[in-house]
Each structure stands twice: as C-alpha cells, then as structure tokens.
Amino acid sequence: MKIFIRLTAIAATTICLSMASYAQTPWDEVMMGKGEICTALIYEHSSWDQYWEGTYLRENANIGTFTRQTIMPMIAMGISKKINIIASLPYINTKASGGTQAGQSGIQDLSIAAKVDWLQKQVGKGKLLFLTNAHFSTPSSNYLSDYMPFSLGAGAPEIGLRGIGGYKMDNGIVFRAAAAYLWRGQTEVERDYYYENGSVYSTFMNVPNALNLHAAVGYWAFDNRLRMEATFMSLNCLTGDDIRSYNRPQPTNKMEVSQVGAWVQYFIKSDRGLGALAYFNQTVSGRNMGKATTFGIGLTYQFKAF
C-alpha cells in the first residue's frame, strides 16, 4: 500500500483566496479592505507513481499512478483593513490506475482562518511587512482516515499559527518568508490494534504536530493586475513513525515534504471583479510521502459588500 498525501493541508488550507481583487494564501502579505468579499473556486490535480517508505524512494507498483483531485470553494471577507476572515470546504476524489482498491470521494475538512496585518512600514525603497494567520480545521464528514492513501484527509482537528514577514519594494518585487506551527489532534479508526513503534491497543491514533515553512520571491506588474511568484514549501512532522516495509501507511506516520513551485494570477480589473489563477508544485524530497506533481487553476470574484 502507498502513502497518503496530506499537503496540508497543505492544499486544503493552503490556497485560501481573497482580497481587493488580489488572492491571498495563508502565507502571503495580501489583505482585503474593509467590507470586501471574495469568492473563489479552485480545481487541483495531484498525482504520483513513486513514494518514500521512510526515507527510501520506491515505485508504486501495486496501485500504479495515484491521483488526488480537489474542488475547493472559498470565501473571504475583510472585517477591517487589518483583519481578514477566510473559510474553505474542499471536495476530494482519490483513485489509482491499478490494483483492486476503490478510491474515495466526499467533503473533507472545514477550515476557518483569521489573518491580521500588524506592520507595514516604509523602509528605504519598499515596505517592511509582518502579519499573522491563525486557522482551525475539522473533519466535515465521516470519512475513513485510516484508508490510506485513498483517505480524504487525516480525520483530526488542526490548529495552526503562522508568522509572515516580508519586504515589498516600490517597483513591485516582493521577498517573503513564513513559518507555522500546526497542532493536530486524534483521529478515530476502525480497528482497536495497530503498531506505532510498538503495539498499541486503541481505536484512536495521534496525528503528529508539524512545522510548515514557506518562502517566495514575487513580482506585481501592470498596476497590480498580474502577480507572479516562485515558491518553496516544506512540511515536517515533529514526531511519528515510518511506514514499515510492504505495509500500509497510517495517520501516525512522520511525514516530511519539500516542494518548489510557481504561482500566476491575473486580475481583469485592478479593484474588483473577476480574476484567474494557475499554480504548479513539484515535490523534490520527502519522507513517508508520495513524490507528487501538482497543478491547479481557479477563478475568483471580488466585490464590495459594506
């Protein structure tokens, strides 16, 4: 059996959109103005035919190519100029090109985030920035978290706190780095015994807490109508076990992943209305994780509500 890809929620809590005609993610410097609302719909496709069993990269021989597709509606609102609220609820579909196991489909986790802009200070030829993002997510359906890699998610609540620092130059170039601590709870599974560095007699599994790092170099062009970024992301669980040889993955596994990617977004108007985006991520290293190639496309629509 092969490993479950949980890019955090990274794709579930990862691409949160909003803004006065700009899209925001959990790790960027973008904020919406007071009374601005943005709706978004994103499609994401991720696939892999190799995975890391512990730190050993092996072929996905018994299930072929694993595919995970996500449709994610989102809504964001500017409570004030300094505080934004973002919510998302993804629909997931998983399948494999080989083997006998059936894929799964359904609603995954509801995520709600609050983003706060603490600092924008002119320093030299640009602005020094600091923001925070706190989020909470919880399963929204009774999916099987222990059915990996076909599970829709980890089946556990998550609380995250992220700090975001950056420097946005007056010519449109942006340098940004973000770090988050992710606390995860327990997931209930349909067995009362499992192995995690020893025998455990329980129907609950602890999902390891994790650190999530993100860095980007970006550029805003055409009066802030075109946004382009080169990105790096890593997720590292702080505890957990490795997938045992020729065995199934499970929510207790110590997952690590590093990705490089690109993000492009275009806004038809510079203040409100319709926008489009596309992104690409490639996994370059990992542990207990699929070596995934991911792309996504989406539409956003932003308007003034109050």
N, C-alpha and C positions, 0 to 999 in steps of 0.2 A: 504494500500500500504506500501511497505517497503523501507528501506533506501539504498541509493546509496553508494557503496564502492569506495572511492577515496583514495587509498593508494599511494598516490602521485605521488601523482603522484607518489604515492609512488610506485608503481610498474612500472609505466611508466617512471618516471625519476629515478627510484630507482635502477634499476640494470643496470648500464652503465658499459660495459665491455671494457677492453683494456689491453695493457701493453706488455712489453717484456716478452711474454709468461705468464704474470700474468693478471688476470682480475681486473679491478677497478670498484668500485662503487662510487657514489657521496660523500661518507663519509669516504673513506679509505685513506691510505697513499701511495698507489701504483701509480707509474708513469711509462710511457713508455719512451724509449730512443728516441733521435732524428732520424727521418726517419722511425720509426717503425709504422706499421699499423696493427690493429687487427679488424677482422670482427667477429661478434657473431650472433647466432640465439638462442633465448630462448623461451621456452614454459612454461606458468604459468597457474595453475588451482587454483581457489579460490571459496569456497562455504560456505554458512551459512543457518541455519534454525531458528536462533534467531537474534533479533536486539534490540538496545537500542532506545526507544522512549523518547527523553530527556535522563534521567538517569535510566529509568525503562526498564529492560530487559524483552522482551515479545516474544512469539512464533510467527513464521512466518506462521500462519495458512492458510491464503488465497492464498498464492502462493507456499507453500511447501518449497522446498530447492532451493535457488537461486544460480546460478553458473555463474561465470565470467571466461572466458578463454582468454588468451593473447598470441599472437605470435609476438615477438619483434626482428626485425633485428636491428643491431647496427654496427657502425664503429667508430674507434678511431684512432687518429694519434698523434705522438709526433712531434710537431712543433720544439721543442728543448728539451733538457734534463729537463728543468724546466717548460715547458708549454705543456699541452696536450689539444686536442680538441676532444669532444665526441658528436656523433649525434645518435638519435634513432627515430623510427617511428613505433609505435605498431599498430597491428590489433587486434580488440576486438570483442568478441562474448559473448552475455549475454542471459540467458534463465532461466526459472523456471520450476519446476516439476509439479506445479499445477496452477490453475486459468485460466483465459482466455486471459491475456495479452501476446502479442507476444514479444519475445526477439529482440535485435538489433545486428547488426554486421557491421563492417566497420573500416576504418582507423581513429585513434584517433588524438593525438597531436604530432606535430614535436617538438623535444627537442634538443637544442644545448647547450653544456656546455664547459666552459674553466676552466681547473684545473691548479693551479700554486703551485709549490713547493718552499716555502720561506726559510725553515730552515731544515737542517739535521746536528746536532751537536753531536759529541761523548761526552757522559756524563756517567761516570762510566762504567758499563758493557753493554752499549747499546747506541742508538741514540735517542736524543730528536728531535721530528718532529713537523713542523707546515706547513699546506697547506691551500689554499682557493679554493673554487669551485663556480663559478657563472654560472647560467643557465637561458635560456629563452625558453619558450614553448608556442605554439599557436595552436589552432584547425586546422587540415588539411582537414577536411570535414565538411559538413553542417549537423552534427548530432543534434538530439533533446536533448539539455542539461536538459530540464525540465521533461523528461520522466523517472523518477526515480522509482525503482532502475535500470531500464534497459538501461538508458543512457550510452553512451560510455565514457563520461567524463563530466567535469564541463562547457565546452564550453567557457572558458575565458582564456585570456593570463596570463602567470605567469612568474615572475622574482624572482629568488632566489639567495641568497648569503650565503655561508656556510663557517665556520671556522672549521678546523680539527686539533686537537692536539693529539700527541701520543708519546709513548716510545717503541721502538723496541729493545729488548735485543739481545745480540750476540748469545744466544742459540736458537733464533727463536720465543720466546714468545713476543706477541705484546699486549699492552694496548692502547686503542684509545677511544676518545670521540669527537663528532661533534655536532655543533648547527647551524641551518639555519633559516633565516627569509624569508618567502615566501609572496611576494606581488601578489595578484590576481586582475584582472580587472572585467569588467562586462560581463555578458552573455545575449544574446537576446533570449527571449522566445516567444512562440506562444500564448500569452494571454496578455491583457492590464490591468489586475487587479489581484492582489494577496495580501495575508495577511502576513506581517512581523512585528510582534509586533504592528499591526495597519494596516489599509487599505492603499495600495499603488496602484496608477493608473499609470502604466508604462509597457512597453514591455521589460525593462531591469532589471536585478537583479544583485546586488553586491555580488560577491563571497568573503567570508571573508578571510582576510590575516591570516597567520598561523606561528607558530613556530614548527620546526621539530628537534627533538633531537635523537641522536644515540650513542650507546656505544657498545664496543665489546672487548672480550678477545680472542686472536687468537694464532695460532702456525703454523710455517712453518717447514716442515720436508722433509727429503730425498733430500737435496741440493736444497731446494725451489721448489720442484716439487709437494708437497702436501700442501695445505692450508686449515686450519680448523678454524672456528670461532663460538663462542656463542655470540648472538647479542640481543640487546634491542633497540626498536624504539618507539618513541611517536610522535604524530602529534596533535597539539592543535590550533584550530581556535581562534582568538583573539576577534572576535565579532560573531554575528549571533543569530538566534532564534532556538527554539526546534521544532521538529515535533509535531504537535497538535494531540491529541487523535483521532485515527481512520482516520487520514488524510494522504495525500501524503507527502513524503519528497520533498525538493526543494533545489536549489543551495545556498540559503541564510542560510541554517542551520549551526549551530555551531557544527562542527564535532570534536570529540576527540577520539583518539585510542592509545592504548599501546599494543605492541607485543613483544613476545620473540621468538627467532628462532635460527637456526643453518645453517651454510654455509660450504660446502666442495667443493674443486676444485683440480683437478689433471692435471698435465701437462706431456704429454708423453716425451717431451724433456725439458730441463731446459732453453733453449734460445729462440727457435722459434718452430712453427708448431702447431699441433692440441692439444686442451685441452678440458676437460669436467667439468661440474659443476652441483651441485644439492643444493637446499636450501629448508628450511621449516620454516614457520612462523605461530604462533598461537596468535590470539587476546585474551588478558586477561582482558581488560577493555575498555569501550568506552562510547560515547555519540552520539546519532543520527547516529549510525554506526552499520553495521552488525557484528556479532561475528564470524569472518571468520577464516577458516583453509586454509592455502595456501601452495602449493608446486610448485617448478619449476625445470626444467632441461634445460641444454643448451650445445652447442658446441661453441668453439672459435678457430679461426685460425689466427696466427700472423706471419708477415713476414717483412723483411727489404725492404723498398721502395726506400730510398735515404740516 
